[in-house]
Amino acid sequence: MLDEADERAIAVARALTVDAVEAAGSGHPGTALALAPVAHLLFQRHIRHDPADATWEGRDRFVLSCGHASILQYTQLHLTGYRLEREDLRRFRQLGSLTPGHPEYRHTVGVETTTGPLGQGVATAVGMAMALKRDQGRLAGADTAGLPDRTVWVLCSDGDLQEGISYEAGALAGRHRLDNLVVIWDDNSIQIEGSTDLTTREDTAARFAAQGWFVQTVGLAADGDIDIDALDTALSTARAHTGRPSLIALKSQIAFPAPNAVNTAASHGAPLGTAEAAAVKARLGVTSEPFTVPEAVLRHTRRAVTRGAELHRAWDTAFAAWAAAHPERARARAQAIRPVDPAAVAGALPVFEPGTPVAPRDASGKVIQSLAEALPRLWGGSADLGDSNRTTIASGGSFLPADEAGGQGLSGRNIHWGVREHAMAAALNGISLIGYDTPFAGTFLVFSDYQRPSLRLAALMKLPVVHVWSHDSVALGADGPTHQPVEHLAALRAMPGLSVVRPADATETAAAWLSALDRPGPVGLALARQALPVLPVPADEVRAGVARGAYVVADAVDAVDVVLMASGSEVSLALAAADTLARRGVAARVVSVPCKEWFAEQDAAYRDAVLPPAVRARVVVEAGCAFGWHDLLGEHGRAVTVEGFGTSAPAQQAMASVGMTEDAVVAAALASLASARP
């Protein structure tokens, strides 16, 4: 199916791979060399994309899950006419270049998601496919023949499918019948340590078939290269197939056509070396200087620009015709996907009466119900914990096929993730990357450990996703230390770009949700299970204080002797301790610190107004470890925190057993005062 010009373009792409890795002195040439025909076929014939407009709404998405082969994607972006120049390929893996070692979202034009940690790309793509399906549901019920389903294309490796997240993601995709998802598995049977026989005897194709996927197998061509004709047919078949996601098990030989490096583990992650690089280029018939792209080849590959413009115009024309024929549906879709305006939904937030005992997780549930009515783009679910996390949208229905009991089809707003926290967090990233929705996901705070790689990528990409983590401390009680988070707040706060918010009451919880909708990156809400009294602070002051990360909730009448800082349920504990201290003649200021990250963003004047530098007696009260608080405590501060695991007991007894008591806070305040005295 390929003509001579295609063959020449593939040879040049392979030569560019060799040149870039050799120039960098590092990289992963094997996969990029072998899969150059696959990438050419995808970018020239199958992926609907417009190199002149990388954000075109009607485009497909391409995810290089085996992100170590990034030069494969960069080469195609250059050859097909994206804003990636030959000089960028020369600077592969160099400081400040547009061609980093792994693809990075927002950094390189045409890169749809950051990949590299194996398995993440596959799981993120599942979320992308879900979001595109949901948008197709907004268009459904009308003639959308000119608006084909947007397909998510994935290239993945053996390592991707060995990661546990791929099992979770594969099950999700099969369950939701994501027929707009096509995964091409590079079945080359080689990884860093050698043959995959060292690690697995699994029938991977059978695994995906069992999870509800449509599976095709493409073997090697007679010359040992990719069987491009068979792959072309398989890709077309996969795109046309309905009712199931597609897996194409593609046989390849790593580093083909390198004469000596082919099928070697060494070619996975190291340059070929001068002699082998010259040998492979000679076999390709490329004898020009490094990074040379003949003008004839560039004219051929940049036909993708013309093709993209035609696809773009056809989409725009079809969309305009659909909108004219169905104006009400078009207005509803535009309303549903428009960017969030927090000010516009602030009035929808529930109001909580001061003094009323309300668990923050319950308050969050009420906020979700209110926001769901005001914000059509809000949807999400929990890892089989909807009742416990209070994340179920009462009027939302289930995101399940409409022909199943309880299924609301593509309009359903409750995602049943199952006990799959890792893939849930990655798919949440994928939904956010599409840009039409505000997604959220829930689990217990202790199980955020299962989500960390996906959370880290959300932070790296600055994705506005919301994680609802309930059962935030030892106070969850009798489930015991396996379920009681201790180090989790500190560990999550250590992640750059992730905002961790631990509300003190129901009003702070509503304010935290509102601020989360206005943040450029991921936000995690750490919510108490137990009922807490609503603080006697006006809601507008709470909203302003939460947005700034910390604020004064109770102050001394005269000069402040000691500052009690607390988050979450311990704010109430600090308030009780302040009353006791007042009866002893000690004036205490109580500061709620729902989000240390947001407080750190404030100017020095505000921070000093909340925590006066002259007041050196300070106490932090939090049912987690003290790590990360010492910058605010200073030299004389004291921490009433949890430095060991909890215990199985009713909530109050469990908290008392780890020292979270009013007496402990009072004693710490007096000790800090004694230390701070001249």
N, C-alpha and C positions, 0 to 999 in steps of 0.2 A: 504493500500500500504506500510505501515511502518512495519518492522519486530521488533522483541523484542530488537535487538541491537539499532535500531533507537529510540525506545521508551525510552530505558535506557539513551541514549545520550541526549535526550531532557530533561529528568529528571535531569541529571547532570548539563546541561546548566542552568536550572531554579534554581537549588541549588546554582550554582556559582553566579547567579544574586543576590540572597538573601544574600549570604555571603559577596559579595563585598559592597553592599549598607549598610549592618549592620556594617561592619568594618569601612566604611567611615563615618558613622553617618549621611549621607545625600545621596540624589540621587533620582532616579525616578524608583522605582521597578515595578510599576503596568504594564506598557506597555511592559517592557522587559520580565516579567514573562509570560504574556499572549501570546506574539508573539514568544516565543522560538521555537515552532514547525515550524512557518513560516520561521524563520531564518535558522533553520536546513535544511528544504526542499530546500531553495534557495541555500545555500552554498554547499550542498551535491549533488544536482541533476540538478539545473537549471542555476545558474550563471556559465559561462565559465571563470574560473580563475585558476591561478597557484600559490599556496602558496609559492613555491620556487622562483618565479619571479613575484613580485607584479607589475612590469612595463611592463610585456609581452604585445606586441602590439596587439595581437589577443583577448585580454580579453574583457569580458563584464565589465560594471561599475555598482557598487552598491552605492546607495545614501540613507542614513538614514536621511530623511528630518526631522523626529521627533527626532532630535539629543539629546534631553534630555534622550532618552532611550539608550544612548551610550554603556552601559554595555552589551546590547544585541549584538552589533557588536563586541565589544572586546572579548566577550566569544567565538563567532564563529571564530574570527581570531586566538585565542589561540587553540581551538579544532581542527581546520582544518590545523594547521601547519605553520602559519605565525610566524614571529619573535616577538611573544608576549608571555611572559612566565607567569607561575602561579603567580610569585612574582609581576608581573605587575598588575594582577587582585587584588592582596592583597593591592596594593597601589593606588587603584581607587580613583580619585579625590584628590590626595595628591600632594604637591609641587614637581615639577620636574618629575612626573611619566609619563609613556607613555600612561596612561589611564585617560586623563582629563575629566572633567564633560560633555563636549560635544566633538564630534569628530573634530579633527584638522588636516587639510591637511599639509603635510611635517613633521608632528610630530609623527604620529603613522602609521607604515607600514600597507598597505591595506586600508587606509582611502583615498577616492578619492576626497573629498571636505569637507571643514569646514561647519558644519551645527549647528543649534541651534535656530537662529531667524526663527520662523515658516514661512513656505512658501518658504524660500530661496532654500531649497533643491529641491523642485519640479521645480522651475523656472530654477535653475542651470542645472538640468537634461535635461530640454528642450534644452538648449544650447549644452550640451554634445551630445544629440541625433542628433542635427543639424550638428555638426562637424563630427560625425561618418558617417552620411548620405553623407555629402560632400566628405569625403574620399572614401566612397563606390562608389561615382560617378567617382572618379579618377581610380578606379579599373574596372568600368563598361565597357560594350562593348566587353568584353572578357569572357571566361569561368572562372567564379569565384565560381563554385559549392563547392569547398573545402574551400572557404573563406566566411563563413556565415556572415550575418549582425551582427555586435556587438550590443548587446542589453543593454539598460540602465534600470536597475531595481531600483525602488524607493519604500521605505516604508514611508508612511505619516500618519498623524493623523487628527482628526477633526479640531484641531487648524490650521494645515497647510492649510486646504481647506477653512477655514474661512477668512484667510488673503487675502486681495485684490489682492496681487501679484499672487495668484493661479488662479484667474479669468483671468488675463492677460496672464499668462503662458499657461493655458489650451486652450485659444483661439488661441494662437500662434501654439501650438502643433497640434491642430486640423486643422488649416489652412494649415500647411505644411505637413500634413499626415505622421507624424513621427511614422511609424509602428514599429520602433525599440525602442520604449519607453513603458515600462510597469509600471504603478503606482498601488501599492497595498495600498488601503485606509483602515486603521484600524478603522472600523466603530463600536466603542465601546460605543458611546453615552454618554461618561463621559468626563468632563474636570474639571479644578481645582475648579470652583465654584459649580459644581454639574452636573446635567443632561444637555445635549446639548439642550434640549427643552427650557431651560432658554434663549437661544440666537438665535435659528434658527428653522424655520419650512420648510426650503428649501429641495427640493428633489434633493440631490447632484448628484445622478446617472443620473437623467434626465438633469441636468445642463451640465454634461460632454457629454452626448449623443447629446445634442443640439449644443455643440461646435465641434462635429465631431469625438468623441471618440467611440471606441468599448467597450461596458460596459458589464461586467459580475458580477453576485452577488453570493457570497458564504455564506451560513448560518452557524449556529452553529451545531456541532455534537450533538448526542443524550446525551452525558455526559456533555455538556456545554463547551467543549474544542473547539479548532479550528477544523473544518472539513477538515482534512488534505488530504483525498482522493479527495474531491471535489476541494480543492485548487490546488492540484497537476495537476488535469485535466485542471483547469482554466489557470494555468501558462503555460502549454504546448500549450493550445489553443491561448493564448495571443501572445506567441512568434511566432507562425505559422501564425497568422492573418496578412493580408497585407492591406495597404491603409489607416489605421487609427491607432492612438495611442490607448493603452489599459488602461482601469481602471478596477480594480477588487475591488468591494465593499465587504470587508471581515468582517463579523460579528465576534466579539470577546467579551470576558468579561474581563475587566481590572483586573489585579492581579490574574486571575485564575492560579492555583487551591488553592489559599490561602483561608482557610475556612471562615474567618470572614472579610477579607479585599476585597474580590471579589466584583466588581461592586461598589466600594466606591470611592468618589473623593479624599479622604485622601491618597489612595494608589498611586495617580499620582506622588506626589512629596516629599514623606517622607518615611523613613525606616518603615518596618512593625512592628518593635519592637521585643524584644527577644522572647516573648511567641508566637507571630504569626509566626515569622520566624521558630521557632522549629516546630510549627504545620504544616506549609506548607512543610517543609522538611520531616516530618514524613509521610505526605500524598503522597509525591513523593517516599517514600521508601529509602530516603537517610539519613542514620544515622551516617555516618562517620564524621571525623573532618572537619571543614570548609576548603574549597578550595581543597577538595580531588577529584581527577579524577581517577577512576579505570583504570588500564592499558588496560583492555579489551575495555573500552569505548574509550580511546585515540587511540587504534589501529583501531577501527571502524571509528571514525571521521576523522582520518588522511589518510584514503583511498582517501581523497580529494587531497592529494599530488600526488598520482599515477594517479588519474583521470586528474589532472591539467597537469602533465607531458605528458600524452597521447594527450590531447587536444592541448598542445603547440607544440608537435612534428608534429601532423597532420596539424596544421596551417602553420608551417614552411615549411613542405614538399609541401603543396598546393601552398604556396606563391612562393616558388622557381620554381615550375612547371609553374605557371602563368607568372612569370618574364621571364623565359626562352622562353616561347611561345610568349610573347608580349614584347620584349625588349624595343621598343620605348616608349610604354606606361609606362613601369616600370621606364625608365629613366626620363620621364616627371613627374611621381609621386614623385620620389626621389628629383628631382629639386624643385618641388612645395612645399614639406614639410620640406625641409632642414632648419636648424636654420638661423635666420636673421644675415647677415653680413653687418652692416651699411656702412662700408667702400666700399663695393662692389656696393652699390646703391647710394652712395653720388653723383656720376657723373650724375645720372639721374635726380637730382633735378633741377627745373627750376631756371633760373637766372633773377633777377629783376634789372632794371636800376635805379641807384640812382636818387632821386628827383621825380620819377614817382609815382603818387598817386595810391595806390592799397589797397583795403580793406584786412585785414588779413584773413577774411573768404574766400575771393576770392583766395588769395594766397594759402590757405590750400586746396582749391578745385583743383588748378593746381598741387599741390604737390601730392595729392591723385591720380590724373590721371597719373602722371609720375611714382609714386611708383607702381601703379597697373600693369604697363607694366614690371617693373623690378622685382617685388616681387609677384609671383603667389599666395603666401599664404595670401596676404592682401585681406580682404573682410569685408563688414559691411553695415551700413545703418543708417537711422535716424528714430526718432519717428514722422513720417509723416511730416518731415521738410527737406527732401533731397534738395529741391531747395534753401531753406533759409540757411541751413548749408553748402551747396556746397559739400555734401558727396557722391553724386551719381557717381559711376564709369561708365563713358560713354560707354565703350566697354564691360561692365560686365554682362549685362542681369540681369534678376530677379531670385532670389532664390525662385522659385515657381514651382509647378508640370509642367513638360514639355508638358502635354496635355492641358494646359490652355493658353489662349491668353497672349503672352508676357513672358510666363514661359520658363526659360532655364534649368529647372530641377535642378539636383544636382550640375551642373557646374555654376549656376548663382551666381554672386558676390555681388548683391545688395539685402540686406535684407530689406523687408518692414515691419518694426516693428509695425506700427500703433502707436496710441497715448498710448503707454504702456511703459513709461520710466523705471518703477521699474523692470518689467520682462525683459526688454531689457538689463538693466545693469547686471542682474543676469545671463541671458542666455549668455551674453558676457563672463562672468566668466566661464561658462560651456564650451564654445568654446575654451577658452584659456587653460582650464584644460586638454583637449584632447591632445593639444600640437602640432597639425599640422598646425595651422593657426595663423595669426596676426589679431585679430579682432578689429574693431573700431565701435563706435556708436555716433550719434550726436543728440543734442537737444539745446535749448536755455540755457544759463547759469542759469537763474532764475529757470529753471525746474530741475536742478541738485538736488533740494530738494526732488524730487520724487525718486531719485536714491540712496539716502544716505545709506540705509542698505546694498545694493548690493555693493556700492563703498567701504564701510567699510570692507566687506568680501574680496573684491579684494585686499585691502591694507593689511589685515591680512594674506592673502595667498601669497602675493607678486606676483600677476598675471600681466604679461605684456600686459595689455589692454590699448587702447587709447580712451579717450572720447573727442569728439569735441563739445565744448560749444561755440556757437556763440552768438551775441547780448550781449556783455559782460558788458554793463554799461548803465547809464542813457542816453548815446548818441544814444541808439537805437531809441529814439525820441517819436513819437506821440502815440505809443501803451501805453505809460504811466506807472505809478508806479507798476502796477500788473506784468509787464513784465521787469521792470528795476531792475537788481540785484544791491544790495547795500552791504549786509552783507555776500554775498555768497563766495567771495574770502577768507575772513578771516575764515569763517566756514570751508571751504574745506581745507585751509592750516592747520587748527587745527587737521586734521586727520593724525595720524602717518602713514607713508609709502605711502601717496598719494602725487605725485608731481603736483603742479599747475603751469602751464606755461602761461604767458600772454605776447605774442610777441608785440614788438613796431612797426613792419613793416613787409613787405612781406619776406624779407631776414631772419629776426628772426623767422618767421613762418616756413620757410623751415628748418632752423636749429633746431627748436623745434621738428619738426617731426623726423628729423634724430636722435636727442638725445633720443626721446621717444622710438625709435626702439631698443635702446641699454640699456634700463633701466630694472631692475629686478622687478619692481612693476608697478602699474597703473599710468598713466599720463593723466592729463586733460589739454586740450588746450583751454584757454579762449580767444576768438577771437572777435575783433571789427567788427562791421557791416559797419562802415564808412570807406571811403578811407583815407589812411595815407601815407605821403611821404616816399619813401624808403630812409633810412638813408645813408649818404655818408661814409660808413664804408665798407672796403673790405669783401667779403663773408667769406673768411677763418677766419678773425678776429671775425666776427659775430658768426660763428659756434663754435669757441673756447670759446667765451664769453658766449654764451647761454648755452653751455655744463657745464660751471662753475657757472651758475646761475646769475651772474652779471658782468658787465664790463664797462669800461669807453668809452663813445661814443663821448664825446667832452671835451676838457680840457683847462684850462687857460694856457696862455703863461708863466706866472711867478707863484709865489706861489698861492696856492688855498685858497680863503677866505671862501667859502661855497660850500658844496656838495649838489647838487640837485639829489635826487633819484626818479626814476619813473618807472612805468611799462606800457605796452600797449600804448594806444593812448596818454597818458600823457607824454611820452618821448618827443614827438614833442612839447608839451606845455612847458616842462622844457627847451628844447633847445631855444625856443623863449624867455623865461624869462631870460636865461643866456645871450643872446645877449643884452637885455635891461639892465641887471645888469652891463654888461661890459661897456656900454655907461655911466654908473654912477660910473665907477671906481671900481666895485666889480668883482673880479675874481671868476667865478663859474665853478666847474667841474660837468658834467652831467653824471650820472651813470644809465644805463638801468639795471633794476632788473627783468628779465623775470621770474625767479624762485627762490624764497627765500629758498626753501628746498635744491636745488643744491648748492646755495651759502653757506649755512650753512655747507655743507659737505667739503668745501675747507679748506686747512690749514690756520693757522693764518697769515702766510706771505702773501698769496694771498689776503685774506680778508683785511688786513691792507694796502696793496698796492692799492686796489680799494677804500677803505674808510679809509683814514689816521686818526689814533687816535688823532693826534694833531689838526685836523680840527674839532672843536666842533660845528661849525655852520652847521646845516644840515636841509634839508627839504625833506619830502617825498610827492610825488604828485601821487595820484591814485584815480580814480573814484569809490571808494568803501570806507568802513569804515576804520578808522585808526587802529583798533584793530589788534595786531600782528606786528606792525611796530616799536614799541618803543625800542626794543632791538638794532635796527640800528640807531634810532634817537638820543638816549642819552638824557642827562639832558637838553640841550639847543635847541634841535630840535623842528621843527614846522611841522605840518601836514596839507596839503591842500587835504582834503578828503571829503567824503560825509557821513554825520552823520544822515541823515533823508531820507525819501522816495523821489522819483523824482516826475516828473510831465508830463502830456501829452502836448508835444510841439515839433516842429522841433528840430533836434539834437542839433544844436548850442545854441538855446534858452534854451533847457532843461539843457544842461551842465552849461550855465551861471547862470541859476536859482539856481543851487546847489553849486555855487562858484568855478567851475572849469574854472578859467580864468588866463590869463597871469598876470594880475595885482595882483591877489591873490597870485600867486607864488612869484612874486617880493616882495610883502609886507611881506610874510612869511620869505623870505630869509633875508631881512633887520632886521626883528624882532629877528630872530635867531642869527644874527651877533651881535646885541645889547646885547642880553642875554649872549652870549659867551665871550664878552670882559671882561678882568680882572677888 
